[in-house]
Amino acid sequence: MPTCPKCLHNFHRGAESLCPHCGFSLENLDKKYGKDAIPYRRVCDNAGALRQQDRIKLNALLEKLERRIPPVLLSVYFPNILEPFSLIPHSFWTMNHLTVDEAGFPNHQGPLDPQWLLVLVLDVRTDTACFMWGYELDPYVEPDLINKSIMKARIPLRESMLLQAAGSIMKNAVQLVARKARSKVRHPMRYGLTLPTPEDRKGGGA
């Protein structure tokens, strides 16, 4: 069930263009940020937060983690919004306007469907972070649990160890999605989600 990015109330998908609790709407965000399509890659470092070699390492890690739970697309987004803004509403606006850049997901297994995106958003100016994801991942994501992945990495985040923090958060998030899929469905392939192989589960990540 969708959650309002402003007041965090749950509401029915049929009313998702306007939150019945607080009046939040995507239209208001469009007036503020525009309606242009946003090309999306595995690592969207709009803020210039990482060194080139760290972007390469993070991209490689995300590609490796993707192979464990296709067709999920993993991304880390460093926004570059200079004006004061709320991270969750801005992330919601981004999710509604992004287009998957095929060149930004080389070697991905399966279709590049934005509804399978799981994105970690890190704002380096305010030291805040959140997750956003496409509708296809709703059955496999528990917000309270996945947000704890961010809390576990609060020390490297606070120390600006961004590569270490992002890697730790995404590894944990992938484990949570896979675990939820195992408990949610007996035959996950019917629902579009492939679980990690036993070899992958033993590997423990990069």
Long-range contacts (C-beta under 8 A, 24 or more apart in sequence): 1-138, 3-143, 5-86, 5-88, 5-89, 5-91, 5-92, 6-86, 6-88, 6-89, 24-89, 26-92, 26-93, 26-96, 29-89, 29-90, 29-92, 29-93, 30-93, 33-90, 33-93, 35-97, 36-97, 37-97, 37-98, 37-99, 38-94, 38-97, 38-98, 38-99, 39-98, 39-99, 39-101, 39-104, 40-75, 40-77, 40-98, 40-99, 40-100, 40-101, 40-104, 40-114, 40-117, 41-75, 41-101, 41-103, 41-104, 41-105, 42-73, 42-74, 42-75, 42-76, 42-104, 42-105, 43-75, 43-76, 44-75, 44-76, 44-77, 44-78, 45-78, 46-77, 46-78, 46-79, 46-80, 47-78, 47-79, 47-80, 47-123, 47-124, 47-125, 48-78, 48-80, 49-78, 49-122, 49-124, 49-162, 50-78, 50-162, 50-163, 54-162, 54-163, 57-163, 58-163, 58-166, 58-167, 60-206, 61-167, 61-170, 61-171, 61-205, 61-206, 62-170, 63-106, 63-107, 63-108, 64-205, 64-206, 65-170, 65-171, 65-174, 65-205, 66-108, 66-109, 67-109, 67-200, 68-174, 68-178, 68-195, 68-196, 68-197, 68-200, 69-174, 69-177, 69-178, 69-181, 69-193, 69-194, 69-195, 69-196, 70-108, 70-109, 70-110, 70-193, 70-194, 71-109, 71-110, 71-111, 71-113, 71-116, 71-192, 71-193, 71-194, 72-116, 72-117, 72-118, 72-137, 72-174, 72-177, 72-193, 73-100, 73-105, 73-108, 73-112, 73-113, 73-114, 73-116, 73-117, 73-118, 74-117, 74-118, 74-119, 74-170, 74-174, 75-117, 75-118, 75-119, 75-120, 76-119, 76-120, 76-122, 76-166, 76-170, 77-119, 77-120, 77-121, 77-122, 78-122, 78-123, 78-124, 79-121, 79-123, 81-123, 87-121, 87-123, 87-126, 87-128, 87-129, 87-130, 88-130, 91-119, 91-121, 91-130, 91-132, 92-132, 94-121, 94-132, 95-119, 95-132, 95-133, 95-134, 116-192, 118-173, 118-177, 120-150, 120-166, 120-169, 120-170, 120-173, 122-157, 122-162, 122-165, 122-166, 124-160, 124-162, 127-157, 127-158, 129-157, 129-169, 131-173, 136-192, 137-177, 139-180, 139-184, 139-191, 140-177, 140-180, 140-181, 140-184, 140-193, 141-176, 141-177, 141-180, 142-176, 142-180, 145-176, 146-173, 146-176, 146-177, 149-173, 149-176, 167-205, 167-206, 171-205
